[in-house]
């Protein structure tokens, strides 16, 4: 019981961490992709 609860909590923790990482990566990558696609044309 304790092991099952621990694994489920760890899974939720890892999933939330991955979602947070995805949000941070997207907010940081969007300007970078925009600059990468625009700067060569200037």
N, C-alpha and C positions, 0 to 999 in steps of 0.2 A: 504493500500500500504506500509506504513512504517512498520507495524507489519509483513507483509509477507517478506519484505526485511530483517528485523531484524532476523526473524526465519531462513531464508535461510543462512544468514551470520553466525548465531550461529551454524547451522548444519555443515557448511563448517569448521568453527573453531574447533568444537568438533571432526569432522572426521580427520582433519589434526593433532590434538592433539593425537588422538588415534593411528594414523599411526606412529607418532613420538615415542609414548610410545612403540609401537610394535617393531620398529627398535631398540630402546635402550634396550628393554627387550631381544630381540633375540641376540644382540651383547653381553649382559651380561650373558645370559643363556647358550650360546653355550660352552664357556670354563667350566662353572659349570657342565653342563651335561657330557662333555668330561671327566672332573676330576672324576665325580661321577661314570662313567662307567669304568674308567681305574684304579682308586685307589684301589678298593676292590680286583683287580686281582694281585696287586703287593705284 
